[in-house]
Amino acid sequence: MSFELAMLAASCVLCFIHIVLASHSASFQRGYRWTASARDAEVPPLTGMAGRLERALRNFVETFPVFVAAVFLVHAAGHETALSKWGAGLYFSARLVYLPLYAFGVPLLRSLVWNVAFVGIVLLLLASVWPDLPLLGNS
């Protein structure tokens, strides 16, 4: 398995971690009767860490499909290079760090880490169309 696909698999596990943390924190705040209900009634927004975990999950779900597509583009084109490895590694590492930063409400640094994940996706996309880009030892 290529490094990029391994980072994709690790990111899938990270997605499940996001889901479990967000759902359990919502259940702790709203109660397990609400969790087991049809959830038809309107409820106030989650607050504190539960709200932050819900927003972190939503944020992950916004970027994850683009990461998946970028990894598959690189893999299908056979363009696994140092550039794509850096991209996949940056995305996963930044998303891993992003979760606790968001959960504990760390401002600014959280946004900077999000940008690192974004750069990771950009590097993957660049590698998919320009594998010999003279960047990061690819020349």
Salt bridges, closest charged atoms under 4 A:
GLU4 OE2 - LYS85 NZ 3.94
GLU80 OE2 - HIS75 ND1 2.64
